[in-house]
Every structure is written in C-alpha cells, then in structure tokens.
Amino acid sequence: MQTDIPSRQESPLAWYGPDLHADADKWVIQLSAAEIVEIEVAANNVAAHDRPIVAINKDNFPLPLLGPRLKKLSTQLIDGIGFALLRRIPVERYSVQQAAAMFYGIGAHLGYARMQNASGHVLGHVCDLNKHSDEPSVRIYQTHERQTFHTDSSDIVGLLCLKKAKKGGESLLVSAVTIYNEMLEARPDLVRLLFDPIATDRRGEIPQGMQPYFSIPVYSWDRDNLTVMYQRQYIDSAQRFDDAMRLTSAHIQALDMFDEFANDPNLNLSMQLEPGDMQFVYNHGLLHDRTGFEDWPDLEERRHLLRLWLSAPNDRPLPAVFEERFGSVEIGNRGGITVPGAEPCAPLEPH
C-alpha cells in the first residue's frame, strides 16, 4: 500500500462542474467569421497542394488570426482548467475530407497527432459500429453504450462533432484532482490503493514485447504533479490475465468510490456537442465520458465525431511508468498506440 501520498491539491484543475456550468465564458471559445474563413483557406490550400491529412502541420496550416488564441488554449489545457470548447465551424458546408483537414490543422497548433489504434489511425471516428463492449477486442467508442469516465492514451484528446445522436450522447467531464481531494477527505485509506500498479487491458492492441495489459496506477505522484490514468471496464477485464495484479476487495471498494465521485453531478460537468463544435481535453488531469445514445435510423445521419490524440510540446513531465502505455515519456513525442506494422493514416470513413 502507498503510504506517502500527496496532500490536498489546490490548482485550477481542482474545479467543480456546477461552478463552471455557471461560468461558461471560462471554457467556451466562439470562433469569429474571420477565423472560420482563415481555417477554410488553410484547408483549401491543403487540397490545392494534394497534401494528405497526415502531412498537415503547424507550418503548412497557417492560422495568423486564430493561432494566438490556440496558444492561449494550449496553456488553458495544461496549466488551467484542462478543457475548452470551440464553437463552431459550419460543418454542414463541408465534405468529411474538408472538415477533417480543418480539425487536423487546428489540432496541429496544439500538438502532434498520435496513432489511436492498431490500424494506425491518427484521425479517429467515434460512432456506433453495431459492436458490443463485452467482446475483448472492441473499444467502447465503437458502440452506442455509455462509455463511463476514463482517460485516453495521449496528452490531449480532441473531438469534432459532425453529427449528433437522435437522443443522448452528452459529453461529461470531471476533474481527477477534485476526485482525489474528495477521496482523501472521505477515505484516505482507500485513495492510497489507487497508487498501486493496477492492470488495464490493452484489448488486443499489444505493442511489440509488451504484455496484453499495462500496469499503471490510477494516480501517480511525480515531481509535484498528480497524474491520472483510468478506464474501469478495461481494469475489470484485465483480471482475465493470470499474471495481472489481483484486485482485492479493498481495491474494488476504492475504484467504486472513484466512480461514485466521478458520477456525482456536484463534481462533473455535462455538455452537448453540436455539429461543428470542437472539444479539447487534458488527459492527465481530467476524465471524460459520454452518455449512451439512441441514433437515427438513417446511416447518413448517425452520430459521428472525429477524434485526435495529441502529444503536446509544452506539456509537463510524466512518470516513467507511463512509458509502458505511451511508448515514451519524451515531451512532444509520447502517447498513442503503436503495434508492429502500423503506419499513420487518416481514414475518412469509420471502420
């Protein structure tokens, strides 16, 4: 059991959802007409040069107007409240390829895109593929099910909403720092257990030489930074591996309390992403979730989001144990999923 855990954390990341719900100006960024034109021009330039999406970078996607605002956004993600919502680009005007280029180009001003699965996708598609999470190789974003609060394997996760569901599919955020503070006050004996090397299932996406799970604590304390890594369903499914650390009844109680606080509306924040909205979230301090949803019967109208995993060049150091999942802890060159034979690609259709 971890004994030398940190004291209560006071930082901009230690927020409560109702406070931010009442002060949306802190996290909603309204794009101006001139900024939208600028993004369109940069995307058209990508098309004119027949440049693949994976080749887009900060230099060949210039944003002289929006760029300084994105630099401030980057600071807000890493040193501030840990998230923001850019509202909105008129995606109804664009093809998926145009929208993808615009999203990828904006993301390039925040970090470097990382592969999100064993197929090498640096542009992810979040939609219901009629799969079920009880299948060992299925990731929950491929279903219509409630995701539950979790972190992704990158410094920053970005989402662009192309289509929203007929019903449901709200985005939820919660501060892992606030959860820690609440657990520390309520049950310090249990929160200590979340610093143990708890196993998380890789769901079949296994880098060369690695085990089918990784062993990273829910909470890590390193160089005065509290960092979170969490996906409860995959923690539970990792127990299928005989050599994974066994979860005791106390560990399960600690994980249940963590979930209880994450799901507390006095802690979390809910929002509905509208078509054209872009959300960016800092994975090391926040957890995100998506409620279950009912989709439209017409496949062309089904809920569809694009996703980026980004490695931020201005981020903080990570504990060495994160190398087990991130491949490296080098700032600006870490995160994502790399398996033998995978090459970066940006498919325009979900699969």
BAPA-251168 format. One record per residue (C-alpha): residue in three letters; x, y, z; residue number from 1. Coordinates in steps of 0.5 Angstrom, whole numbers, plus 500, padded with zeros to 3 digits. Layout:
BEGIN
  rest   xx   yy   zz   nr
   ALA    X    Y    Z  NUM
...
//
This chain:
BEGIN
  rest   xx   yy   zz   nr
   MET  500  500  500    1
   GLN  502  507  498    2
   THR  504  511  505    3
   ASP  507  518  502    4
   ILE  501  520  498    5
   PRO  501  528  497    6
   SER  496  533  501    7
   ARG  490  536  498    8
   GLN  492  539  492    9
   GLU  490  547  490   10
   SER  490  548  483   11
   PRO  486  551  477   12
   LEU  485  544  475   13
   ALA  481  543  482   14
   TRP  474  545  480   15
   TYR  467  543  481   16
   GLY  462  542  475   17
   PRO  457  547  477   18
   ASP  462  553  478   19
   LEU  464  552  471   20
   HIS  457  551  468   21
   ALA  455  558  471   22
   ASP  461  561  468   23
   ALA  462  558  461   24
   ASP  466  564  459   25
   LYS  472  561  462   26
   TRP  471  555  457   27
   VAL  467  557  451   28
   ILE  471  560  445   29
   GLN  467  563  440   30
   LEU  470  563  433   31
   SER  469  569  429   32
   ALA  467  569  422   33
   ALA  474  572  420   34
   GLU  477  566  424   35
   ILE  473  561  420   36
   VAL  475  564  414   37
   GLU  482  563  416   38
   ILE  481  556  417   39
   GLU  478  555  411   40
   VAL  483  558  407   41
   ALA  488  554  410   42
   ALA  484  547  409   43
   ASN  483  549  401   44
   ASN  491  550  401   45
   VAL  492  543  403   46
   ALA  487  541  398   47
   ALA  490  545  393   48
   HIS  497  542  394   49
   ASP  494  535  394   50
   ARG  497  534  401   51
   PRO  495  528  405   52
   ILE  492  530  412   53
   VAL  497  526  416   54
   ALA  502  531  413   55
   ILE  499  537  416   56
   ASN  503  541  421   57
   LYS  503  548  424   58
   ASP  507  551  419   59
   ASN  503  549  413   60
   PHE  497  550  416   61
   PRO  498  558  418   62
   LEU  493  561  422   63
   PRO  495  568  424   64
   LEU  489  570  427   65
   LEU  487  564  431   66
   GLY  494  562  432   67
   PRO  495  566  438   68
   ARG  488  564  441   69
   LEU  490  557  440   70
   LYS  497  558  444   71
   LYS  493  561  450   72
   LEU  488  555  449   73
   SER  494  550  450   74
   THR  496  554  456   75
   GLN  489  553  459   76
   LEU  489  546  458   77
   ILE  496  544  461   78
   ASP  496  550  466   79
   GLY  489  552  467   80
   ILE  482  548  468   81
   GLY  484  543  463   82
   PHE  479  544  457   83
   ALA  476  548  452   84
   LEU  470  548  447   85
   LEU  471  552  441   86
   ARG  464  554  438   87
   ARG  463  553  432   88
   ILE  465  551  425   89
   PRO  460  550  420   90
   VAL  461  543  418   91
   GLU  455  543  414   92
   ARG  458  547  409   93
   TYR  464  542  408   94
   SER  466  535  406   95
   VAL  468  530  411   96
   GLN  475  531  408   97
   GLN  475  539  409   98
   ALA  472  538  416   99
   ALA  478  533  417  100
   ALA  483  538  415  101
   MET  481  543  419  102
   PHE  480  540  425  103
   TYR  487  536  424  104
   GLY  490  543  422  105
   ILE  487  546  429  106
   GLY  490  540  433  107
   ALA  497  541  430  108
   HIS  497  548  433  109
   LEU  496  544  440  110
   GLY  501  538  439  111
   TYR  503  532  435  112
   ALA  498  527  433  113
   ARG  499  520  435  114
   MET  496  513  433  115
   GLN  490  511  436  116
   ASN  489  504  435  117
   ALA  493  498  432  118
   SER  491  500  425  119
   GLY  495  507  426  120
   HIS  489  512  425  121
   VAL  491  519  427  122
   LEU  484  521  425  123
   GLY  479  517  429  124
   HIS  472  516  428  125
   VAL  467  516  434  126
   CYS  461  513  432  127
   ASP  457  506  433  128
   LEU  459  501  429  129
   ASN  454  496  432  130
   LYS  459  493  436  131
   HIS  459  491  444  132
   SER  464  492  449  133
   ASP  464  485  452  134
   GLU  468  483  446  135
   PRO  475  483  448  136
   SER  478  487  442  137
   VAL  472  492  442  138
   ARG  473  499  444  139
   ILE  467  503  448  140
   TYR  467  509  443  141
   GLN  465  504  437  142
   THR  459  503  441  143
   HIS  453  507  443  144
   GLU  454  505  450  145
   ARG  455  509  456  146
   GLN  463  510  456  147
   THR  464  512  463  148
   PHE  469  516  466  149
   HIS  476  515  463  150
   THR  483  518  460  151
   ASP  486  517  453  152
   SER  493  515  452  153
   SER  495  522  450  154
   ASP  497  529  453  155
   ILE  491  532  450  156
   VAL  484  529  446  157
   GLY  480  533  441  158
   LEU  473  532  439  159
   LEU  470  535  433  160
   CYS  462  534  432  161
   LEU  460  532  425  162
   LYS  453  529  427  163
   LYS  450  529  434  164
   ALA  445  523  436  165
   LYS  438  523  436  166
   LYS  438  523  443  167
   GLY  443  523  449  168
   GLY  451  522  447  169
   GLU  452  528  452  170
   SER  460  530  454  171
   LEU  462  529  461  172
   LEU  468  532  464  173
   VAL  471  531  471  174
   SER  477  533  475  175
   ALA  481  528  477  176
   VAL  484  533  482  177
   THR  478  534  485  178
   ILE  476  527  486  179
   TYR  483  526  489  180
   ASN  481  531  494  181
   GLU  474  529  496  182
   MET  477  522  497  183
   LEU  483  524  501  184
   GLU  478  527  506  185
   ALA  473  522  506  186
   ARG  477  515  506  187
   PRO  485  516  506  188
   ASP  486  509  507  189
   LEU  482  508  500  190
   VAL  485  513  496  191
   ARG  492  510  498  192
   LEU  491  504  494  193
   LEU  490  508  487  194
   PHE  497  509  487  195
   ASP  498  501  487  196
   PRO  500  499  480  197
   ILE  493  497  477  198
   ALA  493  493  471  199
   THR  489  495  465  200
   ASP  487  491  459  201
   ARG  490  493  452  202
   ARG  484  490  449  203
   GLY  488  486  444  204
   GLU  493  492  442  205
   ILE  499  490  444  206
   PRO  506  494  442  207
   GLN  512  489  441  208
   GLY  515  486  447  209
   MET  509  488  452  210
   GLN  504  484  456  211
   PRO  497  485  454  212
   TYR  496  489  459  213
   PHE  499  495  462  214
   SER  500  497  470  215
   ILE  500  504  471  216
   PRO  497  507  478  217
   VAL  490  511  477  218
   TYR  494  516  481  219
   SER  501  518  480  220
   TRP  505  523  484  221
   ASP  512  525  481  222
   ARG  515  532  481  223
   ASP  510  535  485  224
   ASN  505  533  479  225
   LEU  498  529  481  226
   THR  497  525  474  227
   VAL  491  520  473  228
   MET  490  514  468  229
   TYR  484  511  468  230
   GLN  479  506  465  231
   ARG  475  502  469  232
   GLN  472  497  464  233
   TYR  479  495  462  234
   ILE  481  495  469  235
   ASP  476  490  471  236
   SER  477  486  464  237
   ALA  485  486  466  238
   GLN  483  481  471  239
   ARG  482  475  466  240
   PHE  490  475  466  241
   ASP  493  471  471  242
   ASP  499  475  472  243
   ALA  496  481  473  244
   MET  496  485  480  245
   ARG  490  482  483  246
   LEU  485  487  485  247
   THR  483  486  493  248
   SER  476  487  496  249
   ALA  479  494  498  250
   HIS  482  496  491  251
   ILE  475  495  489  252
   GLN  472  499  494  253
   ALA  477  504  492  254
   LEU  475  504  485  255
   ASP  468  504  486  256
   MET  469  510  491  257
   PHE  473  514  485  258
   ASP  467  512  480  259
   GLU  462  515  485  260
   PHE  465  521  486  261
   ALA  466  522  478  262
   ASN  459  521  477  263
   ASP  457  526  482  264
   PRO  453  532  479  265
   ASN  456  536  484  266
   LEU  463  535  481  267
   ASN  462  534  474  268
   LEU  460  538  468  269
   SER  456  536  462  270
   MET  455  539  455  271
   GLN  452  537  449  272
   LEU  457  538  443  273
   GLU  453  541  437  274
   PRO  455  540  430  275
   GLY  462  544  429  276
   ASP  464  544  436  277
   MET  471  542  438  278
   GLN  472  540  445  279
   PHE  480  539  447  280
   VAL  481  536  454  281
   TYR  487  535  458  282
   ASN  488  527  460  283
   HIS  493  528  465  284
   GLY  488  532  470  285
   LEU  481  531  467  286
   LEU  477  525  466  287
   HIS  472  525  460  288
   ASP  465  521  459  289
   ARG  460  520  454  290
   THR  453  518  456  291
   GLY  449  513  452  292
   PHE  445  515  446  293
   GLU  440  513  441  294
   ASP  442  514  434  295
   TRP  438  516  428  296
   PRO  436  510  423  297
   ASP  439  514  417  298
   LEU  446  512  417  299
   GLU  448  518  414  300
   GLU  445  522  420  301
   ARG  448  518  425  302
   ARG  452  521  431  303
   HIS  459  522  428  304
   LEU  465  525  432  305
   LEU  472  526  429  306
   ARG  478  525  434  307
   LEU  485  527  435  308
   TRP  490  524  440  309
   LEU  496  530  441  310
   SER  502  530  444  311
   ALA  503  537  447  312
   PRO  510  540  446  313
   ASN  509  545  452  314
   ASP  507  539  457  315
   ARG  509  537  464  316
   PRO  514  531  465  317
   LEU  510  524  466  318
   PRO  512  519  471  319
   ALA  517  514  468  320
   VAL  512  508  469  321
   PHE  508  512  463  322
   GLU  513  509  458  323
   GLU  509  502  459  324
   ARG  503  505  455  325
   PHE  505  512  452  326
   GLY  512  508  449  327
   SER  516  514  451  328
   VAL  515  520  456  329
   GLU  519  525  452  330
   ILE  515  531  452  331
   GLY  512  532  445  332
   ASN  514  525  443  333
   ARG  509  521  447  334
   GLY  503  517  447  335
   GLY  498  513  442  336
   ILE  498  506  441  337
   THR  504  503  437  338
   VAL  504  496  434  339
   PRO  508  492  429  340
   GLY  507  494  422  341
   ALA  502  500  424  342
   GLU  503  507  420  343
   PRO  500  513  421  344
   CYS  494  514  417  345
   ALA  487  518  417  346
   PRO  481  515  414  347
   LEU  475  519  412  348
   GLU  470  513  414  349
   PRO  469  510  420  350
   HIS  471  502  421  351
//
